[in-house]
Amino acid sequence: MLCGLLCVPGGVANFFSSAAQAQQSNQTPIVVQPGAPGQPSKRLPSSTTAKLPPRSYAEVEFMQGMIMHHAQAVEMTALIASHTRNKDLRLLGDRISSSQTDEIKFMKRWLTARGEPISMAMPDMQGMGMPHHSMALMPGMLTSEQMDALRKARGDEFDHLFLTGMIQHHNGALTMVKDLFDTAGAGQDAELFDFATDADNSQRAEIRIMQTMLKKVPEEKQ
């Protein structure tokens, strides 16, 4: 038998290759489900097949609302260049504007890929004595009166209004993330989960930065 294998070109290699393939084909595939942070992974039956989680309407609403939320933050940062000379605030504004503009693009792509509209459908409030813009505000967003005051302010007054307003704004975003994950069935999409988690972490860090900066700014004049 050995002579036969040696005499045939590639006989030994083909023999062991075939044996290895046969061994591999007899092995049962291992399917592992990663655990949540701090939790162990689980070994699943070999018959388990990957399935995308069903899309939650709460996820769509979260993305649509966060686009609107981010857009106001970018609008606020656009005022910095002409309203203050505070270098630290300018650097912070550039950071917020850049990150949230990129995140808006991501959220729009996420919605478009799933065939969902970019904008949130607003209820018709005619006849109820309530303007549309008052119903459109997401948690933490500045009112039209707050935005008008920010546009009119300059120097230290602007710095104070901007920092207090953006802290309010960021806290609202944290509320939106919490509400998302508190909703049954929501937050299962991997891309959305990563985005919401990163947004939560980055906005908490920026709130701490702004709280420190606020201590160095004189309070607004009454």
N, C-alpha and C positions, 0 to 999 in steps of 0.2 A: 504493500500500500504506500509506504514511504517513498519507494523508488518511483512509483507511478506519479506521485505528486511532484517529485523532484525533476522528473523527466519532461513534464509538461510545462512550457513557459508560463510563469505566473501561477502555477498550480498551488504552491503553498500560500501565496498571498490571497488567491481567490478563495481557498478553503477557509482561512481564518476570517476573511471578510464576510463570507456567507454565514459563518458561525456567529459572528458578532451581530449581524443583521437579524438572524433568527432569535438571538437572545434579547435584542432590543424590542423586537416585535412582540415578544412574550411578556414584556414588562408592562405593568398597569400604570398609566399616566397618573401623576400626582397633581391634584388641584388644591391650591392653598388660597384661602381667603384672608387677606391682611386684616388684622384686628384694629380697632380704634386706638388712638394714642393711649399708651399705657396698658393696653389689653393684648393678650396673646393672639397669634394667628390661629385659624381653624383649618383642619384638613377636611375637604369635602369629598363626596363620592366621585369616582372617576367619570360617572355619567353626567356630571354637572356641566352645563354649557353657559357661556357668558351671555348675559342679557342686559341691554340698556335699561335703566330704571325709567318708569313712565314719567313724562314731563309733568311737573306740578304747576298749576296756574299761579300759585304763590311765588314760584321761582321767576316766572315771566313778569309778574307784577313787580317783584323786587328789582329786576334788571331795568325795567321801564322807569320805575320811580327813581332808581339810583342815577340813571342818565340825567334826569331832570335835576336831581340833587347836586350832582357833580357840576352841571352846567352853571349853576348859581355860584359855586365856589370859584370856578374859573372866571366868572364875571367879576367877582369881588377882587380877585388877585390882579385883574386888568387895571384896577384903579390905583394900585400902589405906586407905579412909576410917576404919576402926576400929582400924587397926594401926600407923599412923605419922602424924607431923605434918610430914613432909618435903614441902614445897610443890612442889619440882621433881618428886618422885616422883608426887605426886598429879596434876600436870599431865600427866606421861607416861602415867600409868594411864588418865586420861580419854581421851587420844588413842588409846591402844591399844584400849580398850574400844569407843569409838565406831567406829573404822575396822573392827575385826574383827567387830563386830555387823552392820554394813552388808554386809561381805563374806559373812558367813554367809547373810544374806537373798539375796544375789546367787547364791551357790552352790546354795541350795535351789531358786531359780527356774530355774536352768540345768538341774538334774537333772529337775525336774518337767516342764519343757518337752520333755524328751527321753524322758519316760516311764520314768525311772529312779528307784529308791528313794532316799530321803534318807540312810538309814543303810546302812553297809557290813555285808554278811552275815558273821557270825562263825562259824567252824567249831565244831563240838561237841567240846569238850575233856574231856567227862566220861570218867572212867576213865583219864585220862592224868596225873592228879595236878597239873593246871595250871589255875588259876582263869581265867575268861574275861577279867577285867580286865587280866591280865598279857599277854594276846595282843592286846588292843585298842589298846595304846599305839603311836602314830605316832612317827616319829623326833623326838627332843628333848622329848617330853612328860614331865612330872614323874611319878615313881612315887607311889603312895599314901603311902609313907613321907615323901617330899619334901613332898607337899601337907600332910600332918599337921604336919610341922615348921614349915611356913610359917604355918599357922593358929594355932599356939601362940606364935609369935615376936611380939615387939613392938619398936618403936623401931628403933635401929640394927641390931639382929639381924634384924628383919624386912626392913629396907631391903636388907641384904646378901643375904639368902636370896632376896628377890624379884628383885633385879637379876641375880644369878648364875643363878637359875632361868629368868628370862625370856630371858636371853642364850642359855642352853641350848635353850630352847623355839624361839627365832627361828632358831638354827642348824639345828635339826631341820626347820623349814619350808623353809630353803634347800636342804637335802638332798632334800626331797620334790619341789621344783621341778626340781632337777637330774635326779633319777631319772625324772621325767616326760619331760623333753626328751631324755633319753638312750634312751628307749624308742622303738623303730622304729615309725613311724606315729602316734605320739602328739604332741599339741601343735599339730595342724593346725587345730583349731577356732579361729576368729578371736577369739571372746569369751574363750575359755579362755586363749588365747595372751596376750591383753592383760592378763587378770587375773593370770596366773602371773608375767608379766614385771613388772607393777606391784608385786605382792606381794614379789617378790625385791628390787626396788629399795628399797621402803619398809622392809623388815625389815633390810636391810643398814645403812640410815641409822640406824634405831633401835638396832641393836647398837652402833654407834659412839657414840651418845648415852649408852647405858647403861654402856659401858666407861668413859667419862669420869666419869659419876656415881659409879660404883663406887669410883673412886680417892679420892673424898671421904668415903666411908663406912667407919667402923672395921670391921675384920674381925669376924665372929661369934665369940662367946665359945665356947671349947672346953669 
